[in-house]
């Protein structure tokens, strides 16, 4: 074992070194994951909004 704190990217089948201590992934994958995360969070927001609207509609229908 080396004394250096070189980390390897956590991405499956990727063995690139991670430059930053704070990052779990290599530069390429951290960028990919950030993009994915933003996409997922956007989709989640829309889905939650849609679910809330549907839920409200459902409640209103039940009351009518
Ligand atoms: Zn990687």
PDB file of the backbone (N, CA, C, O) and the ligand in Angstrom, with CONECT records:
HET     ZN  A 101       1
ATOM      1  N   UNK A   1       0.832  -1.209   0.000  1.00  0.00           N
ATOM      2  CA  UNK A   1       0.000   0.000   0.000  1.00  0.00           C
ATOM      3  C   UNK A   1       0.859   1.249   0.000  1.00  0.00           C
ATOM      4  O   UNK A   1       1.812   1.369   0.770  1.00  0.00           O
ATOM      5  N   UNK A   2       0.510   2.165  -0.867  1.00  0.00           N
ATOM      6  CA  UNK A   2       1.231   3.429  -0.903  1.00  0.00           C
ATOM      7  C   UNK A   2       0.709   4.351   0.190  1.00  0.00           C
ATOM      8  O   UNK A   2      -0.411   4.189   0.673  1.00  0.00           O
ATOM      9  N   UNK A   3       1.509   5.290   0.561  1.00  0.00           N
ATOM     10  CA  UNK A   3       1.103   6.246   1.575  1.00  0.00           C
ATOM     11  C   UNK A   3       0.259   7.366   0.977  1.00  0.00           C
ATOM     12  O   UNK A   3      -0.431   8.091   1.694  1.00  0.00           O
ATOM     13  N   UNK A   4       0.324   7.494  -0.331  1.00  0.00           N
ATOM     14  CA  UNK A   4      -0.420   8.574  -0.972  1.00  0.00           C
ATOM     15  C   UNK A   4      -1.920   8.333  -0.860  1.00  0.00           C
ATOM     16  O   UNK A   4      -2.371   7.195  -0.729  1.00  0.00           O
ATOM     17  N   UNK A   5      -2.675   9.405  -0.912  1.00  0.00           N
ATOM     18  CA  UNK A   5      -4.124   9.311  -0.768  1.00  0.00           C
ATOM     19  C   UNK A   5      -4.824   9.254  -2.115  1.00  0.00           C
ATOM     20  O   UNK A   5      -5.955   9.718  -2.259  1.00  0.00           O
ATOM     21  N   UNK A   6      -4.159   8.697  -3.078  1.00  0.00           N
ATOM     22  CA  UNK A   6      -4.775   8.606  -4.395  1.00  0.00           C
ATOM     23  C   UNK A   6      -6.012   7.738  -4.322  1.00  0.00           C
ATOM     24  O   UNK A   6      -5.964   6.598  -3.858  1.00  0.00           O
ATOM     25  N   UNK A   7      -7.095   8.278  -4.776  1.00  0.00           N
ATOM     26  CA  UNK A   7      -8.344   7.522  -4.800  1.00  0.00           C
ATOM     27  C   UNK A   7      -8.668   7.139  -6.234  1.00  0.00           C
ATOM     28  O   UNK A   7      -8.234   7.776  -7.194  1.00  0.00           O
ATOM     29  N   UNK A   8      -9.439   6.087  -6.338  1.00  0.00           N
ATOM     30  CA  UNK A   8      -9.891   5.639  -7.657  1.00  0.00           C
ATOM     31  C   UNK A   8     -11.369   5.959  -7.789  1.00  0.00           C
ATOM     32  O   UNK A   8     -12.135   5.878  -6.829  1.00  0.00           O
ATOM     33  N   UNK A   9     -11.740   6.317  -8.988  1.00  0.00           N
ATOM     34  CA  UNK A   9     -13.129   6.659  -9.276  1.00  0.00           C
ATOM     35  C   UNK A   9     -14.068   5.540  -8.834  1.00  0.00           C
ATOM     36  O   UNK A   9     -13.800   4.362  -9.073  1.00  0.00           O
ATOM     37  N   UNK A  10     -15.157   5.914  -8.195  1.00  0.00           N
ATOM     38  CA  UNK A  10     -16.120   4.925  -7.688  1.00  0.00           C
ATOM     39  C   UNK A  10     -17.044   4.406  -8.779  1.00  0.00           C
ATOM     40  O   UNK A  10     -17.793   3.450  -8.579  1.00  0.00           O
ATOM     41  N   UNK A  11     -16.977   5.045  -9.919  1.00  0.00           N
ATOM     42  CA  UNK A  11     -17.865   4.625 -11.004  1.00  0.00           C
ATOM     43  C   UNK A  11     -17.519   3.207 -11.429  1.00  0.00           C
ATOM     44  O   UNK A  11     -16.344   2.874 -11.581  1.00  0.00           O
ATOM     45  N   UNK A  12     -18.547   2.356 -11.626  1.00  0.00           N
ATOM     46  CA  UNK A  12     -18.278   0.966 -12.025  1.00  0.00           C
ATOM     47  C   UNK A  12     -17.428   0.883 -13.288  1.00  0.00           C
ATOM     48  O   UNK A  12     -17.663   1.604 -14.258  1.00  0.00           O
ATOM     49  N   UNK A  13     -16.461   0.017 -13.265  1.00  0.00           N
ATOM     50  CA  UNK A  13     -15.578  -0.248 -14.401  1.00  0.00           C
ATOM     51  C   UNK A  13     -14.703   0.945 -14.759  1.00  0.00           C
ATOM     52  O   UNK A  13     -14.129   0.973 -15.848  1.00  0.00           O
ATOM     53  N   UNK A  14     -14.587   1.919 -13.887  1.00  0.00           N
ATOM     54  CA  UNK A  14     -13.690   3.045 -14.119  1.00  0.00           C
ATOM     55  C   UNK A  14     -12.566   2.962 -13.106  1.00  0.00           C
ATOM     56  O   UNK A  14     -12.814   2.768 -11.916  1.00  0.00           O
ATOM     57  N   UNK A  15     -11.348   3.105 -13.560  1.00  0.00           N
ATOM     58  CA  UNK A  15     -10.210   3.006 -12.647  1.00  0.00           C
ATOM     59  C   UNK A  15      -9.325   4.235 -12.740  1.00  0.00           C
ATOM     60  O   UNK A  15      -8.124   4.175 -12.477  1.00  0.00           O
ATOM     61  N   UNK A  16      -9.937   5.356 -13.119  1.00  0.00           N
ATOM     62  CA  UNK A  16      -9.177   6.601 -13.189  1.00  0.00           C
ATOM     63  C   UNK A  16      -8.940   7.144 -11.788  1.00  0.00           C
ATOM     64  O   UNK A  16      -9.719   6.901 -10.867  1.00  0.00           O
ATOM     65  N   UNK A  17      -7.851   7.881 -11.649  1.00  0.00           N
ATOM     66  CA  UNK A  17      -7.551   8.481 -10.358  1.00  0.00           C
ATOM     67  C   UNK A  17      -8.431   9.697 -10.120  1.00  0.00           C
ATOM     68  O   UNK A  17      -8.744  10.452 -11.040  1.00  0.00           O
ATOM     69  N   UNK A  18      -8.821   9.867  -8.861  1.00  0.00           N
ATOM     70  CA  UNK A  18      -9.591  11.041  -8.482  1.00  0.00           C
ATOM     71  C   UNK A  18      -8.623  12.116  -8.013  1.00  0.00           C
ATOM     72  O   UNK A  18      -7.809  11.885  -7.119  1.00  0.00           O
ATOM     73  N   UNK A  19      -8.715  13.260  -8.606  1.00  0.00           N
ATOM     74  CA  UNK A  19      -7.773  14.336  -8.305  1.00  0.00           C
ATOM     75  C   UNK A  19      -8.095  15.008  -6.985  1.00  0.00           C
ATOM     76  O   UNK A  19      -7.200  15.317  -6.199  1.00  0.00           O
ATOM     77  N   UNK A  20      -9.387  15.232  -6.744  1.00  0.00           N
ATOM     78  CA  UNK A  20      -9.784  15.967  -5.553  1.00  0.00           C
ATOM     79  C   UNK A  20     -10.126  15.011  -4.419  1.00  0.00           C
ATOM     80  O   UNK A  20     -10.750  13.976  -4.651  1.00  0.00           O
ATOM     81  N   UNK A  21      -9.725  15.345  -3.197  1.00  0.00           N
ATOM     82  CA  UNK A  21     -10.048  14.528  -2.041  1.00  0.00           C
ATOM     83  C   UNK A  21     -11.543  14.517  -1.779  1.00  0.00           C
ATOM     84  O   UNK A  21     -12.086  13.536  -1.270  1.00  0.00           O
ATOM     85  N   UNK A  22     -12.206  15.610  -2.129  1.00  0.00           N
ATOM     86  CA  UNK A  22     -13.634  15.740  -1.825  1.00  0.00           C
ATOM     87  C   UNK A  22     -14.494  14.945  -2.794  1.00  0.00           C
ATOM     88  O   UNK A  22     -15.664  14.676  -2.519  1.00  0.00           O
ATOM     89  N   UNK A  23     -13.919  14.574  -3.916  1.00  0.00           N
ATOM     90  CA  UNK A  23     -14.710  13.916  -4.938  1.00  0.00           C
ATOM     91  C   UNK A  23     -14.532  12.409  -4.888  1.00  0.00           C
ATOM     92  O   UNK A  23     -13.443  11.910  -4.606  1.00  0.00           O
ATOM     93  N   UNK A  24     -15.600  11.695  -5.162  1.00  0.00           N
ATOM     94  CA  UNK A  24     -15.539  10.239  -5.209  1.00  0.00           C
ATOM     95  C   UNK A  24     -15.295   9.743  -6.626  1.00  0.00           C
ATOM     96  O   UNK A  24     -14.948   8.581  -6.839  1.00  0.00           O
ATOM     97  N   UNK A  25     -15.479  10.631  -7.584  1.00  0.00           N
ATOM     98  CA  UNK A  25     -15.388  10.222  -8.972  1.00  0.00           C
ATOM     99  C   UNK A  25     -14.312  11.007  -9.705  1.00  0.00           C
ATOM    100  O   UNK A  25     -13.903  12.081  -9.262  1.00  0.00           O
ATOM    101  N   UNK A  26     -13.861  10.469 -10.818  1.00  0.00           N
ATOM    102  CA  UNK A  26     -12.905  11.167 -11.638  1.00  0.00           C
ATOM    103  C   UNK A  26     -13.577  12.397 -12.262  1.00  0.00           C
ATOM    104  O   UNK A  26     -14.797  12.551 -12.190  1.00  0.00           O
ATOM    105  N   UNK A  27     -12.792  13.244 -12.856  1.00  0.00           N
ATOM    106  CA  UNK A  27     -13.320  14.497 -13.384  1.00  0.00           C
ATOM    107  C   UNK A  27     -14.449  14.235 -14.381  1.00  0.00           C
ATOM    108  O   UNK A  27     -15.495  14.883 -14.356  1.00  0.00           O
ATOM    109  N   UNK A  28     -14.203  13.283 -15.240  1.00  0.00           N
ATOM    110  CA  UNK A  28     -15.180  12.977 -16.291  1.00  0.00           C
ATOM    111  C   UNK A  28     -16.504  12.517 -15.680  1.00  0.00           C
ATOM    112  O   UNK A  28     -17.571  13.005 -16.053  1.00  0.00           O
ATOM    113  N   UNK A  29     -16.428  11.585 -14.747  1.00  0.00           N
ATOM    114  CA  UNK A  29     -17.652  11.026 -14.182  1.00  0.00           C
ATOM    115  C   UNK A  29     -18.322  11.973 -13.206  1.00  0.00           C
ATOM    116  O   UNK A  29     -19.548  11.980 -13.096  1.00  0.00           O
ATOM    117  N   UNK A  30     -17.545  12.765 -12.501  1.00  0.00           N
ATOM    118  CA  UNK A  30     -18.188  13.725 -11.600  1.00  0.00           C
ATOM    119  C   UNK A  30     -18.997  14.735 -12.397  1.00  0.00           C
ATOM    120  O   UNK A  30     -20.057  15.184 -11.961  1.00  0.00           O
ATOM    121  N   UNK A  31     -18.485  15.088 -13.574  1.00  0.00           N
ATOM    122  CA  UNK A  31     -19.237  16.002 -14.439  1.00  0.00           C
ATOM    123  C   UNK A  31     -20.496  15.302 -14.948  1.00  0.00           C
ATOM    124  O   UNK A  31     -21.582  15.881 -14.936  1.00  0.00           O
ATOM    125  N   UNK A  32     -20.346  14.061 -15.392  1.00  0.00           N
ATOM    126  CA  UNK A  32     -21.502  13.291 -15.873  1.00  0.00           C
ATOM    127  C   UNK A  32     -22.555  13.173 -14.790  1.00  0.00           C
ATOM    128  O   UNK A  32     -23.741  13.400 -15.030  1.00  0.00           O
ATOM    129  N   UNK A  33     -22.109  12.815 -13.591  1.00  0.00           N
ATOM    130  CA  UNK A  33     -23.051  12.586 -12.507  1.00  0.00           C
ATOM    131  C   UNK A  33     -23.733  13.875 -12.093  1.00  0.00           C
ATOM    132  O   UNK A  33     -24.910  13.880 -11.729  1.00  0.00           O
ATOM    133  N   UNK A  34     -22.986  14.968 -12.150  1.00  0.00           N
ATOM    134  CA  UNK A  34     -23.596  16.251 -11.799  1.00  0.00           C
ATOM    135  C   UNK A  34     -24.705  16.582 -12.785  1.00  0.00           C
ATOM    136  O   UNK A  34     -25.788  17.019 -12.396  1.00  0.00           O
ATOM    137  N   UNK A  35     -24.423  16.371 -14.067  1.00  0.00           N
ATOM    138  CA  UNK A  35     -25.447  16.592 -15.090  1.00  0.00           C
ATOM    139  C   UNK A  35     -26.642  15.675 -14.853  1.00  0.00           C
ATOM    140  O   UNK A  35     -27.793  16.108 -14.918  1.00  0.00           O
ATOM    141  N   UNK A  36     -26.355  14.401 -14.577  1.00  0.00           N
ATOM    142  CA  UNK A  36     -27.432  13.451 -14.328  1.00  0.00           C
ATOM    143  C   UNK A  36     -28.242  13.864 -13.119  1.00  0.00           C
ATOM    144  O   UNK A  36     -29.470  13.793 -13.127  1.00  0.00           O
ATOM    145  N   UNK A  37     -27.545  14.297 -12.073  1.00  0.00           N
ATOM    146  CA  UNK A  37     -28.238  14.665 -10.854  1.00  0.00           C
ATOM    147  C   UNK A  37     -29.154  15.855 -11.109  1.00  0.00           C
ATOM    148  O   UNK A  37     -30.284  15.893 -10.622  1.00  0.00           O
ATOM    149  N   UNK A  38     -28.667  16.815 -11.867  1.00  0.00           N
ATOM    150  CA  UNK A  38     -29.502  17.973 -12.174  1.00  0.00           C
ATOM    151  C   UNK A  38     -30.714  17.550 -12.998  1.00  0.00           C
ATOM    152  O   UNK A  38     -31.825  18.028 -12.766  1.00  0.00           O
ATOM    153  N   UNK A  39     -30.503  16.666 -13.943  1.00  0.00           N
ATOM    154  CA  UNK A  39     -31.617  16.168 -14.748  1.00  0.00           C
ATOM    155  C   UNK A  39     -32.614  15.434 -13.868  1.00  0.00           C
ATOM    156  O   UNK A  39     -33.821  15.655 -13.960  1.00  0.00           O
ATOM    157  N   UNK A  40     -32.099  14.558 -13.015  1.00  0.00           N
ATOM    158  CA  UNK A  40     -32.979  13.786 -12.134  1.00  0.00           C
ATOM    159  C   UNK A  40     -33.741  14.707 -11.200  1.00  0.00           C
ATOM    160  O   UNK A  40     -34.940  14.519 -10.990  1.00  0.00           O
ATOM    161  N   UNK A  41     -33.071  15.694 -10.638  1.00  0.00           N
ATOM    162  CA  UNK A  41     -33.760  16.578  -9.707  1.00  0.00           C
ATOM    163  C   UNK A  41     -34.815  17.411 -10.432  1.00  0.00           C
ATOM    164  O   UNK A  41     -35.873  17.697  -9.872  1.00  0.00           O
ATOM    165  N   UNK A  42     -34.532  17.798 -11.668  1.00  0.00           N
ATOM    166  CA  UNK A  42     -35.546  18.499 -12.454  1.00  0.00           C
ATOM    167  C   UNK A  42     -36.755  17.602 -12.695  1.00  0.00           C
ATOM    168  O   UNK A  42     -37.900  18.027 -12.534  1.00  0.00           O
ATOM    169  N   UNK A  43     -36.489  16.366 -13.081  1.00  0.00           N
ATOM    170  CA  UNK A  43     -37.566  15.414 -13.331  1.00  0.00           C
ATOM    171  C   UNK A  43     -38.344  15.158 -12.043  1.00  0.00           C
ATOM    172  O   UNK A  43     -39.573  15.085 -12.051  1.00  0.00           O
ATOM    173  N   UNK A  44     -37.614  15.023 -10.942  1.00  0.00           N
ATOM    174  CA  UNK A  44     -38.254  14.781  -9.645  1.00  0.00           C
ATOM    175  C   UNK A  44     -39.155  15.955  -9.277  1.00  0.00           C
ATOM    176  O   UNK A  44     -40.276  15.756  -8.808  1.00  0.00           O
ATOM    177  N   UNK A  45     -38.670  17.172  -9.486  1.00  0.00           N
ATOM    178  CA  UNK A  45     -39.472  18.346  -9.176  1.00  0.00           C
ATOM    179  C   UNK A  45     -40.758  18.338  -9.990  1.00  0.00           C
ATOM    180  O   UNK A  45     -41.846  18.586  -9.470  1.00  0.00           O
ATOM    181  N   UNK A  46     -40.611  18.049 -11.271  1.00  0.00           N
ATOM    182  CA  UNK A  46     -41.798  18.006 -12.126  1.00  0.00           C
ATOM    183  C   UNK A  46     -42.734  16.896 -11.687  1.00  0.00           C
ATOM    184  O   UNK A  46     -43.950  17.082 -11.646  1.00  0.00           O
ATOM    185  N   UNK A  47     -42.176  15.751 -11.362  1.00  0.00           N
ATOM    186  CA  UNK A  47     -42.991  14.612 -10.939  1.00  0.00           C
ATOM    187  C   UNK A  47     -43.711  14.932  -9.635  1.00  0.00           C
ATOM    188  O   UNK A  47     -44.893  14.622  -9.483  1.00  0.00           O
ATOM    189  N   UNK A  48     -43.006  15.547  -8.701  1.00  0.00           N
ATOM    190  CA  UNK A  48     -43.624  15.900  -7.427  1.00  0.00           C
ATOM    191  C   UNK A  48     -44.714  16.947  -7.634  1.00  0.00           C
ATOM    192  O   UNK A  48     -45.769  16.891  -7.001  1.00  0.00           O
ATOM    193  N   UNK A  49     -44.455  17.885  -8.511  1.00  0.00           N
ATOM    194  CA  UNK A  49     -45.449  18.910  -8.811  1.00  0.00           C
ATOM    195  C   UNK A  49     -46.686  18.261  -9.437  1.00  0.00           C
ATOM    196  O   UNK A  49     -47.818  18.571  -9.067  1.00  0.00           O
ATOM    197  N   UNK A  50     -46.449  17.354 -10.391  1.00  0.00           N
ATOM    198  CA  UNK A  50     -47.552  16.650 -11.045  1.00  0.00           C
ATOM    199  C   UNK A  50     -48.327  15.834 -10.017  1.00  0.00           C
ATOM    200  O   UNK A  50     -49.558  15.822 -10.024  1.00  0.00           O
ATOM    201  N   UNK A  51     -47.605  15.158  -9.141  1.00  0.00           N
ATOM    202  CA  UNK A  51     -48.254  14.337  -8.119  1.00  0.00           C
ATOM    203  C   UNK A  51     -49.085  15.215  -7.190  1.00  0.00           C
ATOM    204  O   UNK A  51     -50.190  14.839  -6.799  1.00  0.00           O
ATOM    205  N   UNK A  52     -48.557  16.382  -6.839  1.00  0.00           N
ATOM    206  CA  UNK A  52     -49.279  17.301  -5.967  1.00  0.00           C
ATOM    207  C   UNK A  52     -50.547  17.784  -6.645  1.00  0.00           C
ATOM    208  O   UNK A  52     -51.604  17.856  -6.019  1.00  0.00           O
ATOM    209  N   UNK A  53     -50.443  18.117  -7.928  1.00  0.00           N
ATOM    210  CA  UNK A  53     -51.611  18.582  -8.678  1.00  0.00           C
ATOM    211  C   UNK A  53     -52.656  17.479  -8.765  1.00  0.00           C
ATOM    212  O   UNK A  53     -53.848  17.707  -8.555  1.00  0.00           O
ATOM    213  N   UNK A  54     -52.180  16.280  -9.079  1.00  0.00           N
ATOM    214  CA  UNK A  54     -53.106  15.139  -9.178  1.00  0.00           C
ATOM    215  C   UNK A  54     -53.759  14.876  -7.823  1.00  0.00           C
ATOM    216  O   UNK A  54     -54.957  14.603  -7.739  1.00  0.00           O
ATOM    217  N   UNK A  55     -52.955  14.964  -6.767  1.00  0.00           N
ATOM    218  CA  UNK A  55     -53.486  14.749  -5.425  1.00  0.00           C
ATOM    219  C   UNK A  55     -54.553  15.781  -5.090  1.00  0.00           C
ATOM    220  O   UNK A  55     -55.597  15.442  -4.533  1.00  0.00           O
ATOM    221  N   UNK A  56     -54.294  17.032  -5.426  1.00  0.00           N
ATOM    222  CA  UNK A  56     -55.266  18.093  -5.161  1.00  0.00           C
ATOM    223  C   UNK A  56     -56.546  17.870  -5.957  1.00  0.00           C
ATOM    224  O   UNK A  56     -57.654  18.033  -5.445  1.00  0.00           O
ATOM    225  N   UNK A  57     -56.369  17.493  -7.215  1.00  0.00           N
ATOM    226  CA  UNK A  57     -57.537  17.219  -8.054  1.00  0.00           C
ATOM    227  C   UNK A  57     -58.350  16.074  -7.472  1.00  0.00           C
ATOM    228  O   UNK A  57     -59.580  16.109  -7.442  1.00  0.00           O
ATOM    229  N   UNK A  58     -57.617  15.041  -7.003  1.00  0.00           N
ATOM    230  CA  UNK A  58     -58.279  13.887  -6.398  1.00  0.00           C
ATOM    231  C   UNK A  58     -59.084  14.314  -5.175  1.00  0.00           C
ATOM    232  O   UNK A  58     -60.227  13.892  -5.001  1.00  0.00           O
ATOM    233  N   UNK A  59     -58.486  15.149  -4.329  1.00  0.00           N
ATOM    234  CA  UNK A  59     -59.180  15.626  -3.136  1.00  0.00           C
ATOM    235  C   UNK A  59     -60.409  16.435  -3.509  1.00  0.00           C
ATOM    236  O   UNK A  59     -61.467  16.295  -2.896  1.00  0.00           O
ATOM    237  N   UNK A  60     -60.262  17.287  -4.526  1.00  0.00           N
ATOM    238  CA  UNK A  60     -61.380  18.130  -4.935  1.00  0.00           C
ATOM    239  C   UNK A  60     -62.509  17.285  -5.507  1.00  0.00           C
ATOM    240  O   UNK A  60     -63.687  17.561  -5.283  1.00  0.00           O
ATOM    241  N   UNK A  61     -62.129  16.254  -6.247  1.00  0.00           N
ATOM    242  CA  UNK A  61     -63.155  15.382  -6.824  1.00  0.00           C
ATOM    243  C   UNK A  61     -63.922  14.643  -5.732  1.00  0.00           C
ATOM    244  O   UNK A  61     -65.136  14.459  -5.819  1.00  0.00           O
ATOM    245  N   UNK A  62     -63.194  14.228  -4.710  1.00  0.00           N
ATOM    246  CA  UNK A  62     -63.849  13.478  -3.638  1.00  0.00           C
ATOM    247  C   UNK A  62     -64.853  14.359  -2.893  1.00  0.00           C
ATOM    248  O   UNK A  62     -65.901  13.898  -2.441  1.00  0.00           O
ATOM    249  N   UNK A  63     -64.503  15.631  -2.783  1.00  0.00           N
ATOM    250  CA  UNK A  63     -65.391  16.528  -2.040  1.00  0.00           C
ATOM    251  C   UNK A  63     -66.641  16.890  -2.841  1.00  0.00           C
ATOM    252  O   UNK A  63     -67.698  17.192  -2.285  1.00  0.00           O
ATOM    253  N   UNK A  64     -66.483  16.849  -4.174  1.00  0.00           N
ATOM    254  CA  UNK A  64     -67.645  17.253  -4.985  1.00  0.00           C
ATOM    255  C   UNK A  64     -68.763  16.216  -4.975  1.00  0.00           C
ATOM    256  O   UNK A  64     -69.799  16.418  -5.610  1.00  0.00           O
TER     257      UNK A  64
HETATM  258 ZN    ZN A 101     -14.574   7.656 -13.552  1.00  0.00          ZN
END
